[in-house]
Amino acid sequence: MSETESVRDSEDYLGALYLPRATREGALAGLFAGASVTVLFTFFVASPLQLHAGLWGLLATTAVFIPVSLVTEVDDIDFARELIRLSRPESVRSAREPPSGVVTDGGTNPDTSSDEGDQR
């Protein structure tokens, strides 16, 4: 796999991890569009503006991946959000999640008995 292909493919991976609306169809369409443009500008046509063919492929991937993902239906949005949450570094996850035993809804802490809650 060339450096250009790995950069283009990494966009699909990042989109899948950080865009809850990312869909399989969007990733496949973006991959096909990016690969097609890269091959076109590598072997058949001179690259516009003297830019590397991989950059045009990356732009094509983005231009197709996002709109197709937005117009197609996500299979399981809750699974996508959970996957995104779990893919974040531990320091980011722990900063967003309340520590165990901390009550955030104003109710009583289920870990303590009602007698302890009355003592102040």
C-alpha angles and dihedrals in degrees: 000000000000125000090253093054093048092051092048093046092047088063090061090049093048092046091051092050100044106027110071090195093057111124136194089244092053092049093049094045091048092047092050093046094047094047091047094051092045092051091045094053094039100051112012114027133032111256112255117247090009090276122147114271090235091062090056088048090052091050091049091049091053094044091054103031098058100044094043090049091050095052097043124074121256112233097218116002093183091055090049092052092047091049090051091049092050093047092061119095116269092248091058093045094049092048091057099041120072114241117260113278095021114125114220101171098062092251130117122287109254090210093066128063122245091251092060091048091058094054112091 
